[in-house]
Amino acid sequence: MKRKEPKLPPPYAAETKDARHAGTFEVLVPVPERNKPHKVPHTFQTLQAAESWIHSPDGKDHIAGVLADARKK
């Protein structure tokens, strides 16, 4: 029987936990073999803006770079 490989959850947007940036949103990228997701160093004013950035070409390139860097280590 074939074993299924665990898949990573997709990147997601969440409210920033940093009190200095209260009311903003950030994008978090789950990384293999790491307990906490990687934070993308951008802040967004709305949840919709953060989620649309995830699906933009710039967002996809940045997320792919984060995952590539994680695989190197």
For each residue, the residues with C-beta under 8 A, 3 or more apart:
1:
2:
3:
4:
5:
6:
7:
8: 30 31 32
9: 12 30
10: 30
11: 27 28 29 30 40 54 63
12: 9 27 28 54
13: 25 26 27 28 44 47 50 51 54
14: 25 26 28
15: 23 24 25 26 47
16: 21 22 23 24 25 26 43
17:
18: 21 22
19: 22
20:
21: 16 18 24 43
22: 16 18 19
23: 15 16
24: 15 16 21 43 44 45
25: 13 14 15 16 43 44 45 46 47 49 50
26: 13 14 15 16 39 40 42 43 44 50
27: 11 12 13 39 40 42 44 50 53 54 59 63
28: 11 12 13 14 37 38 39 40
29: 11 37 38 39 40 63 66 67
30: 8 9 10 11 34 37 38
31: 8 34 37 38 66 67 70
32: 8 70 71
33: 70
34: 30 31 37 38 70
35:
36:
37: 28 29 30 31 34
38: 28 29 30 31 34 66 70
39: 26 27 28 29
40: 11 26 27 28 29 62 63 66
41:
42: 26 27 53
43: 16 21 24 25 26
44: 13 24 25 26 27 47 49 50 53
45: 24 25 49
46: 25 49 50
47: 13 15 25 44 50 51
48: 51 52
49: 25 44 45 46 52 53
50: 13 25 26 27 44 46 47 53 54
51: 13 47 48 54 55
52: 48 49 55 56
53: 27 42 44 49 50 56 58 59
54: 11 12 13 27 50 51 59 60 63
55: 51 52 59 60
56: 52 53 59 60
57: 60 61
58: 53 61 62
59: 27 53 54 55 56 62 63
60: 54 55 56 57 63 64
61: 57 58 64 65
62: 40 58 59 65 66
63: 11 27 29 40 54 59 60 66 67
64: 60 61 67 68
65: 61 62 68 69
66: 29 31 38 40 62 63 69 70
67: 29 31 63 64 70 71
68: 64 65 71 72
69: 65 66 72 73
70: 31 32 33 34 38 66 67 73
71: 32 67 68
72: 68 69
73: 69 70
